[in-house]
Structures are given as C-alpha cells and as structure tokens.
Amino acid sequence: MKKRVGILTSGGDCPGLNATIRGAAKALYQRMGDKVEIVGIMNGYDGLIRGNYRAMDPHEFNGILTVGGTILGTKRTPFKKMTVIEDDKVDKVAAMKKTYKDAKLDCLLCLGGNGTHKTANLLSQEGLNIIGLPKTIDNDIYGTDVTFGFHTAVDIATDVIDRIHTTAGSHSRVMCIEIMGNKAGWLTLYSGIAGGADIILLPEHPYDIKKVVKVVEARAKAGKNFSIVAVAEGALSTDEAKMKRKEWTARRAEAGYTTATARIAKEIEAMTGAETRTCVPGHMQRGGSPSAYDRVLATQFGTYAAKLVAEEHYGVTVAMVQRSVTANLLADIAGKARPVPDDCPMLNVARSMGIGLG
C-alpha cells in the first residue's frame, strides 16, 4: 500500500520553495522507493478547497533546486476567512477535509508563512495529518531561528542598497529605500547593515523624524554628501504608532502619499533642503534563484519533513533552533509573531556602527 503525501505552497512566493519541495520529495523516494506517491495541491489552500490536485511523477522534482517561485503555484487565502462562509456558500474547512479524503492523502506538507501555519494548525485540529515548513522572506515565524527565503531576500535587498550608494554619492542625495517587511523588520535590519545604510527604520521601533533628520544633518556637517535610509514598509512614526491603522492610513492619503518611505523622503527634504529620492525594489526581493544558503536550508528542512512523514510524526512544523533542525508543535507556534526584539544583538551591532535607528 502506497503512502500518499500531499504538498502545497501557500501565501507569497519566495526563493527556496522549489528547493524544499525537491528536498522532501527526493528524501521520501529515497526512504520509501515506490511505496510513496506525492500529490501536488495546486495554488495553495485554494487548490485544497477546490479539489485542484494531481499525482506527480518523480522526474518533476528534477532540476528545480535553483528555480525560484513554486512549481505548484501559490495563492493567498487569508486565515481569517477560512471559517467564514462567503457568497459562494462554500464551507472551506469542510471542503479542504473532503479534498484530503478524496485524494486519499496520508498526510499533507504545508509550505508557508504565518497565515499558512495558522490554517495548517486548524486542519491539524480537525484531525488531518499535517506537517508545516517555515517559508517567508520576513523571517518572522515563531519558534525557528531562520526561515527559507530570508537569506536570499537579504542578498537581493543588500544588492539594491549597494547600487543606490553610487547614484546617491554621484548626485549628493538622500536615498530612502523601501524594504519588504510589514510587521517585522528582520529583512531591513540585516540588509541595512550588510549594505551600509546610515539609517535603518523598523516596524517594531517607531521613528522620530527629528532623530532621522539629525543623522542626515550630522553626516552633511561631516562632509558626507549623501545618506542612505533603509525603511521597512511597515515602519511607523511615533505619532502614527499612537493611532489606529485606519487613522494613520487616512492621514497619509490626505497628505498625498501612502507609504512610510514616501513620507520620510518628503519630510527629510523639507527639513534639511537635501535632494531626496525613494527606491522601491518591491517584489524583486521575492524573485529569482535561491542563494546557496537557502538551497542548503531548504534541503535540510525538506529532508527532515520526509523523516517526520516516515515516523508519522504529525501536527508539527519544521524549525531550525541553535543550528539544529527540529520540529515544533503547530499548536505552539500558530498565530504567534516573531518581531525584532528590543534586545536583539543586531540592533546593538547597528548602534555600535553609528547607524541611526530613528
């Protein structure tokens, strides 16, 4: 009797998804040979809801280690809507359980970020055999020191900052670079340090624009003709941090900008007179081939997931803790955030370098 293992990728794409799929698949075949069959669920939980799946051939996992994106497709299906019956009258949880049963799955691997893990935990509580794998360029999944996709995004964002240095210096400008990270600033912190940013602004630590300007002016006074500001997309000013989301989004709209980066650039220019520009690399940070680090990490995670399948150890998600691959209970990590803490050593590194943190 073959063991049927389902795999899906949910939420935003990132480099390393295919490498993880490959790692899990090849390790499963190595362990079980022809006694395992892998079933691909297309487009994440949407495919599980709609019954969009197919049995995959072993050759489909060849040549995808270096390929970005996901061969299974992905889609955002918000957790908050999973238990809500909308206009289409579909009971999503019941539909996912039906697909799992119809596909004759013995277990399901769910590759994704925080929302994916919340739904994975929901399905686990509903009695399905679930294993999670932590993917996100934000690096904000609770219980793991690192997620696959993060280091590649750091490399990409760092390259952007590197390139901005030359144009900023040539034109004597202040350049504000918007880095992905709505609730967690790990990506901005690491790429900001790696790229030599002069100011790093994170969602976890509301900024005072006067302190930002002070750093820019101090650099100008020291004869440095440009400044680089790395801004997490979720950064908030100290005033905004006191407001509800609806309030500060309305204020930004009234002022003619929607992002923190645009606001910061305008304020710096108005307060210092320095020519200021913004750069938004956006989804480029999610794209392309995974770095060597992420290829190794993804393979480690995928092969460990195969081990969990072989042991029938379900209701968990793979994690890296103190350089060792392990597993955490889904119930213990689902719905928990992992922001940059106040005592984060990398913040101290930034301060030691004289980098402004707002």
N, C-alpha and C positions, 0 to 999 in steps of 0.2 A: 504494500500500500504506500503510495507516494505521499510525502508531506507537501502540502501546498502553502507556499509562503507569499503573501501579498506585499507589495511595496508601493508606497505613494510618496509624492513630494508636494508639500502644501505651503502656501504663503509666497513671499517674494523669492525669486530665484537668486542663486549666488554660485560662485565658482566652488567646486568640490562636491556638488550633489551627484554628478555622474560618477565621480571617483568613489564616493561612498556606496552608491548602488552597485558598482563594479566589485568593490571590496566584499560586500555582503554576498553577492551572487557567486563570485568565484570561490569564496570560502565555503559557502553552502554546498556547491558542487564537489569541492574537494573533500568535504566531510561525508556527504551522503550519496555522491555519484548520481545514478539515475533514480534514486529513491526520493528526490526532491524536485518539485516543479515550482517555478517562480511566476507569479501572476502580477502583471503590471496594472495598477489602477491609474487611469489617465486623468490628468488635471486635478490632482489632489482629492480633497474630500468631496468636491463637486462630482467627480467620477464615481466615488463610492456611493453618493446619494443617487446618481442617475444610472448606476449599473454599467458604467463605461470601463470595462476591463478586458484583458486578454492574456492568455498564457504566452510566455516569452520563451524564445529559443536561446540556448547558451551563447551562440555566436553574437547575439545582440549586445552582449556585455563586453565584447572585444573592442579595443580602440577608443574607449570613451574616458580613459583616465585623465587625459589632457583637455577634454572638451568641456567648455563652460555650459551653463544652463542645466537643463534636465531633459533626458530623452523621454521621460514620462509626462512632461508638461506639468504646469502648476497653475494654481488659481487661489486667490484669496477668498476664503469662506469664513467670515467673522464668527468667532465662538459665541458672541452674544446673540447671534441669530440661530444657532444650532437647535435650540429648544423652542424656537418661535415658529409657529405655522403661519406662513405669509399668504399672499393672494393666490399662489399656485396650489394651496391646500396640501402641500407635501409635509409629512412628518419626517423631518430629516434624520432624526435618530433612528426611527423605525426603518427608514429606507436604507441607511447605512448597515444596519444589522441584517437586513434582508439580502443586500448585495454580498455581504460577508458569507452568509449562509449559502446563497445561490452559487457563489464562486467556489464553494467547498474549501474555504481557507482554514488552515490550522492556526495561522497567526498572521499578523499584519505589522509591517515595519512602517513607521510614520516619520518621515524626514521633514523637519521644520523648526520654526521658532516658538516663541511663547504661545501664540494663539493655537498653533498646531498641537503643542503639548497639552493645552487645556482640553482640546477636543479628544486627543489620544487618551487622556485620563478619564474623560466622560465615557468613551467607548469601553475602556477597561472596567469601569464601574458597572457598565451594562453587561459585563460577562464575556467580552471578546478578549482574545489573547493578543495583547499589544506590546510592541517594543518601540520606544522613541529613539531618534537620533538627532542631536542638537545642531541645528543649522541656523546661523544668522551672522551677517556682517556686523551687527551691533554688539555681539559678544555678551549679551545680557541675559542668558538663560541661567537661572539659579542652579547651583549645585555642581557646575562644571567650570573649571578654570579657563577653558577656551572652547569655542565653537568653530566648526569648519566653515570657511568662507571669510572669517575675520582677518586672518593674516594677509590674504590676497587683497582684500579691500584696503588694508593698511598700505600695502605696496603701491596700489593704484593711487590712493589719496596722497601718499608721500610724493609720488612722481608728479602729480599736479602741483603740489606746493613747490617742488624743486624747479619746475618750469616757470612758475609765477615769479620766482626770485629774480630771474634775469630780466623779465619785462618790467617788473616793479622798479628794479635798480636803474634800468635804462631811462624810464620816464619819471623817476622820482615820485612814485605814487604810493599810496597806502592801498594794499590789495586785501579785500575781505573774501575769503574762500569758504563756501558753504559745504560742510562735510555731512554725510548722512548720519542720522542718529537723532531720533525724535525724543526719546525718553532717557537714553543712556549715551554717555559721551566717550566711551572707550575708543571708538574709531578716531574721533577728533583728537583725543589726548595722545594716542600713540603716533598717529601720522603727523600731528603738530610737532611733537618732539623730534621725530625722525626727519621731518622736513625743515626743521629750523625756524618754525613760526615764532614770532615775537610775542604774540598774544594768543591764548587758547581759551575759548569760551564754551562751557559745557552746560547741558540742561540741568544737571544736579546742583550747580552753583550759580545762582542768579548774578548777573553782572551789573556793576555800576558804571555807566558810560563815562563818568568823570575819571574813574580809575583807568579805563581803557585809553582815554584821551591823554592822560598823564604819561602813560608809557610811550605813546606816539610822539608827544612833545619832547620827552626826555631823549628819545633816540635822535630826533631832529637837532636838538641842542648839542648832542654828542657828535654831530657831523654825519649822521647816517641818514641818507636821503630817501629811504623807503622803510615801510613796515609791512609785515605780513600778519594778518589776523585770521586764525583758523576758527571758524564758527560752526558749532553743531547746529543742525537745522532746528533742533528743539530748544535752543538757548532762549532764556527769558531775562528781561531786565529785572532789577529789584522791584520796580513798580508793578510790572506785569505779574510777578510771582505772587503778589497780594490779591490779584484779581482771579475771577473765574475765566475759563477758556473763552466763553462767548464774549466776555467784556474785552479782553485784550485783542481778540481777533477782529472785533468791531472797530476798535481804536486804530489798529493797523490799517484796516480797509479805509477808514476815514482819512488817514494820513497819506494814502496813496501807495502803500506797499503792503505786502502780505507776509514777508519773511523777516526773521530777525536780522539776517545778513544785510538785506537792503536797508533796514532801519539803521543799523550800526554804521554802515558806509555813509549814509546821509548825515548822520549826527557827527561823525568824525570830521567830515568835510566842512560842515557848518561851524564846528567848534575850533578847528585848527587852521582852516584855509587850505589844507593839503588836498591835492587832487586824489580822489578816491574812486576805486572801481570794485565791482564784485565779480566773482567767478563761481559758477555753479556746475561742477562736474556731474552731478546727479547720478543717473542710472549707469553711467560708465563705471562707477565704483562696484557695481554688481556683476559686471560683464567680463568676458574673456576667460582665458585658461587659468586654472588654479595654480598658485605658487607651489614650489617643491614642498614647502612646509605643509600646505593644505592637502596636497596629494598624499603625503605620508599620514597625516592626521585622519583624513577621510578613510584611508585604507585600514588604519588601526581601528577606527570606530566601526567600519563595515564588517571587518572580520570578527570583532568582539560581538557584534549583533548576531552573526552566524553562530557563534558559540552559545549565546543565550537561547537561540532557536533550538539548537541541538539538545540543550539541557532543559528545554521547555520552561525557561525562567521568564515569565511574562509580567506585565504590569510595571515595567521599569523603563528607564531611559539610559542610554549610554552616556558616560561622562569621563572627563579627564580631571583627576584630582591628584595634585602633587606629582605630576608626571606619570601617573599610573592610570590605565584605563579601567573603569569600574562601572557600576550601574547604580542609579538612584531610583527609589520608588516614584512612579509618576505622581502618586498622591502627595508626595512630599515636596515636589518641585513645581507642579502645575499652578499657574496663577501667581507665582512669586517672581518679583523683579530682581535684577542684579545691577543696580546702578553703580557708578563710580563712588566709592565711599569717601568720606572726609579724610580718612587716614590712609588713603591709597598711596603706596610708596611712589608711584609715578607722578603724583601731584607734588610730592617733595622733590623729586628729580627736577620737575619743571621750575619750581620755586628756586632751587639751588642754581639753576641756569639763568635766573633773572627773567624768566618768561612771565608775562602778565597773565593773571587768571581772572581779571575783572573784579 
